[in-house]
């Protein structure tokens, strides 16, 4: 059974940085594309960043030049380095395939204070 476990969130001041990590067990990690999503209170979940099996990256316009997605196939983890954080980045962050079809993990809360 596939299990996604996100970690690394926390409370940070605007302009600060955090690195999120997602551990994916029970899935075929290396051949898959992986994405980070976020969901702010009373908003729909949105796609933040995607990395292909070959390492190509795509980002939402709102996080370009601030966030960086990476993957470690040996460890079956996908990370999200977040720099210059803004209050509007406050959300619960999740990882999944780009189609969002795996069972969702609990996510990790990121709170950015102004």
C-alpha positions in Angstrom: 0.0 0.0 0.0 1.3 3.4 -0.9 2.0 5.8 1.9 3.1 9.4 1.6 4.6 11.1 4.7 5.3 14.8 4.5 7.6 16.6 7.0 9.6 19.8 7.5 6.9 22.4 8.0 6.8 24.9 10.7 6.4 28.6 11.6 8.7 31.0 9.9 8.9 34.8 9.5 8.4 36.3 6.1 11.6 36.2 4.1 12.6 32.9 5.8 13.2 29.5 4.4 12.0 25.9 4.9 12.7 22.6 3.3 9.9 20.1 3.1 10.4 16.4 2.5 8.1 13.7 1.3 8.8 10.0 1.8 7.0 7.7 -0.5 6.7 4.0 0.5 5.0 1.2 -1.3 5.2 2.9 -4.7 7.4 2.7 -7.7 9.2 5.9 -7.1 11.9 6.4 -9.8 9.8 6.1 -13.0 7.2 8.5 -11.7 6.8 12.2 -11.7 6.2 13.8 -8.4 4.5 17.0 -7.3 4.0 19.2 -4.3 0.6 20.7 -3.6 -0.7 23.1 -1.0 -4.1 23.9 0.5 -4.7 27.2 2.3 -7.7 27.6 4.6 -11.0 27.7 2.7 -9.2 27.4 -0.6 -8.8 24.5 -3.1 -5.7 22.5 -3.2 -3.3 23.8 -5.8 -0.3 22.4 -7.6 2.9 24.1 -6.6 5.7 22.2 -8.3 6.4 19.1 -10.3 9.5 17.1 -11.1 9.7 14.5 -13.9 11.5 11.2 -13.8 14.3 12.9 -15.7 14.5 15.9 -13.4 12.6 18.5 -15.5 10.8 20.9 -13.2 7.7 23.1 -13.4 6.4 25.6 -10.9 3.3 27.6 -10.3 3.9 31.2 -11.2 3.3 32.2 -7.6 6.4 30.3 -6.4 8.8 30.6 -9.4 12.3 31.7 -8.5 11.5 31.1 -4.8 10.8 27.3 -4.5 12.9 24.5 -5.8 11.8 20.8 -6.1 14.2 18.0 -6.1 14.1 14.2 -5.8 16.3 11.4 -4.4 15.4 8.2 -6.2 17.6 6.1 -3.9 15.8 7.3 -0.8 12.3 7.6 -2.5 12.0 11.1 -1.3 11.0 14.4 -3.0 11.9 17.7 -1.4 10.7 21.3 -1.7 13.2 24.0 -0.8 11.2 27.2 -0.1 13.0 30.5 0.1 11.8 34.1 0.6 8.6 32.8 2.1 5.5 35.1 2.1 2.4 35.1 4.3 0.4 33.9 1.3 2.5 30.7 1.2 0.8 29.7 4.5 -0.9 26.3 3.8 -0.8 22.6 4.4 1.7 21.1 1.9 1.2 17.7 0.4 3.1 15.5 -2.1 1.5 13.2 -4.7 1.7 12.2 -8.3 0.8 15.1 -10.7 -2.6 13.4 -11.2 -3.1 13.4 -7.5 -4.4 9.8 -7.6 -2.3 8.3 -4.7 -3.8 8.3 -1.2 -3.1 11.7 0.3 -0.9 11.9 3.3 -1.6 14.2 6.2 0.6 17.0 4.9 2.8 19.4 6.7 1.7 22.8 7.9 3.7 25.8 6.8 2.8 29.1 8.5 4.5 32.3 7.4 4.1 35.3 9.7 4.4 38.9 8.5 
